[in-house]
Amino acid sequence: MQNFEKLGQELERMGKTEDIKRLAQSDAAQRISRMVDTSAVEKAAKSGDSEALKRMLSQVLSTDEGRKLAESVTKLMQGK
């Protein structure tokens, strides 16, 4: 959890928090959120099951929505 807090602080320092919020509210992100089993993600994160998290991420990134969202996040973080 501490890593997420550090990530949040870094995004805020970079002035990216509002941009991230807009991405999270995008159509692609909303469709992805309906695809993901949040309880499974939470369970894997709490238990430190990185392989399960990698599988879930791979499933998301294999969709058009996942690729679009990942591309948007990459562009955002590169300042494009």
Short mmCIF file of the C-alpha atoms (twelve columns), coordinates in Angstrom:
data_MODEL
# 
_entry.id   MODEL 
# 
loop_
_atom_site.group_PDB 
_atom_site.id 
_atom_site.type_symbol 
_atom_site.label_atom_id 
_atom_site.label_alt_id 
_atom_site.label_comp_id 
_atom_site.label_asym_id 
_atom_site.label_seq_id 
_atom_site.Cartn_x 
_atom_site.Cartn_y 
_atom_site.Cartn_z 
_atom_site.pdbx_PDB_model_num 
ATOM 1  C CA . MET A 1  0.000   0.000   0.000   1 
ATOM 2  C CA . GLN A 2  2.888   2.314   0.721   1 
ATOM 3  C CA . ASN A 3  4.035   2.036   -2.911  1 
ATOM 4  C CA . PHE A 4  0.605   3.229   -4.080  1 
ATOM 5  C CA . GLU A 5  0.824   6.170   -1.725  1 
ATOM 6  C CA . LYS A 6  4.249   7.055   -3.114  1 
ATOM 7  C CA . LEU A 7  2.900   6.728   -6.643  1 
ATOM 8  C CA . GLY A 8  0.017   9.042   -5.781  1 
ATOM 9  C CA . GLN A 9  2.398   11.589  -4.292  1 
ATOM 10 C CA . GLU A 10 4.621   11.445  -7.364  1 
ATOM 11 C CA . LEU A 11 1.654   11.889  -9.714  1 
ATOM 12 C CA . GLU A 12 0.517   14.863  -7.675  1 
ATOM 13 C CA . ARG A 13 4.009   16.344  -7.733  1 
ATOM 14 C CA . MET A 14 4.043   15.974  -11.520 1 
ATOM 15 C CA . GLY A 15 0.628   17.627  -11.792 1 
ATOM 16 C CA . LYS A 16 -0.907  14.492  -13.309 1 
ATOM 17 C CA . THR A 17 -3.653  13.653  -10.801 1 
ATOM 18 C CA . GLU A 18 -6.488  15.354  -12.713 1 
ATOM 19 C CA . ASP A 19 -5.347  13.722  -15.954 1 
ATOM 20 C CA . ILE A 20 -5.318  10.300  -14.298 1 
ATOM 21 C CA . LYS A 21 -8.811  10.932  -12.906 1 
ATOM 22 C CA . ARG A 22 -10.042 11.792  -16.418 1 
ATOM 23 C CA . LEU A 23 -8.510  8.582   -17.782 1 
ATOM 24 C CA . ALA A 24 -10.116 6.555   -14.995 1 
ATOM 25 C CA . GLN A 25 -13.492 7.992   -15.953 1 
ATOM 26 C CA . SER A 26 -13.036 7.316   -19.678 1 
ATOM 27 C CA . ASP A 27 -15.251 4.877   -21.548 1 
ATOM 28 C CA . ALA A 28 -12.356 2.432   -21.988 1 
ATOM 29 C CA . ALA A 29 -11.561 2.461   -18.271 1 
ATOM 30 C CA . GLN A 30 -15.212 1.978   -17.363 1 
ATOM 31 C CA . ARG A 31 -15.488 -1.028  -19.711 1 
ATOM 32 C CA . ILE A 32 -12.309 -2.497  -18.220 1 
ATOM 33 C CA . SER A 33 -13.609 -2.041  -14.693 1 
ATOM 34 C CA . ARG A 34 -16.651 -4.131  -15.605 1 
ATOM 35 C CA . MET A 35 -14.380 -6.892  -16.960 1 
ATOM 36 C CA . VAL A 36 -12.123 -7.137  -13.917 1 
ATOM 37 C CA . ASP A 37 -12.976 -9.185  -10.846 1 
ATOM 38 C CA . THR A 38 -12.046 -6.591  -8.238  1 
ATOM 39 C CA . SER A 39 -12.215 -9.067  -5.368  1 
ATOM 40 C CA . ALA A 40 -9.695  -11.310 -7.158  1 
ATOM 41 C CA . VAL A 41 -7.380  -8.336  -7.737  1 
ATOM 42 C CA . GLU A 42 -7.673  -7.298  -4.104  1 
ATOM 43 C CA . LYS A 43 -7.030  -10.838 -2.867  1 
ATOM 44 C CA . ALA A 44 -3.967  -11.229 -5.117  1 
ATOM 45 C CA . ALA A 45 -2.605  -7.839  -4.089  1 
ATOM 46 C CA . LYS A 46 -3.085  -8.479  -0.381  1 
ATOM 47 C CA . SER A 47 -1.463  -11.904 -0.580  1 
ATOM 48 C CA . GLY A 48 1.381   -10.685 -2.775  1 
ATOM 49 C CA . ASP A 49 0.458   -13.072 -5.605  1 
ATOM 50 C CA . SER A 50 2.319   -11.280 -8.379  1 
ATOM 51 C CA . GLU A 51 1.724   -14.101 -10.876 1 
ATOM 52 C CA . ALA A 52 -2.055  -13.767 -10.509 1 
ATOM 53 C CA . LEU A 53 -1.776  -9.998  -10.893 1 
ATOM 54 C CA . LYS A 54 0.358   -10.434 -14.021 1 
ATOM 55 C CA . ARG A 55 -2.218  -12.821 -15.522 1 
ATOM 56 C CA . MET A 56 -5.039  -10.368 -14.823 1 
ATOM 57 C CA . LEU A 57 -3.077  -7.481  -16.307 1 
ATOM 58 C CA . SER A 58 -2.225  -9.561  -19.354 1 
ATOM 59 C CA . GLN A 59 -5.930  -10.347 -19.859 1 
ATOM 60 C CA . VAL A 60 -6.816  -6.653  -19.650 1 
ATOM 61 C CA . LEU A 61 -4.021  -5.633  -22.012 1 
ATOM 62 C CA . SER A 62 -5.167  -8.223  -24.543 1 
ATOM 63 C CA . THR A 63 -8.368  -6.223  -25.090 1 
ATOM 64 C CA . ASP A 64 -8.761  -3.166  -27.319 1 
ATOM 65 C CA . GLU A 65 -9.843  -1.123  -24.296 1 
ATOM 66 C CA . GLY A 66 -6.839  -2.241  -22.277 1 
ATOM 67 C CA . ARG A 67 -4.402  -1.374  -25.047 1 
ATOM 68 C CA . LYS A 68 -6.017  2.039   -25.552 1 
ATOM 69 C CA . LEU A 69 -5.921  2.810   -21.851 1 
ATOM 70 C CA . ALA A 70 -2.306  1.661   -21.530 1 
ATOM 71 C CA . GLU A 71 -1.363  3.840   -24.510 1 
ATOM 72 C CA . SER A 72 -3.130  6.838   -22.949 1 
ATOM 73 C CA . VAL A 73 -1.351  6.335   -19.629 1 
ATOM 74 C CA . THR A 74 2.011   5.999   -21.402 1 
ATOM 75 C CA . LYS A 75 1.447   9.218   -23.345 1 
ATOM 76 C CA . LEU A 76 0.313   10.997  -20.197 1 
ATOM 77 C CA . MET A 77 3.370   9.962   -18.237 1 
ATOM 78 C CA . GLN A 78 5.679   10.962  -21.104 1 
ATOM 79 C CA . GLY A 79 4.058   14.361  -21.276 1 
ATOM 80 C CA . LYS A 80 2.652   13.915  -24.780 1 
# 
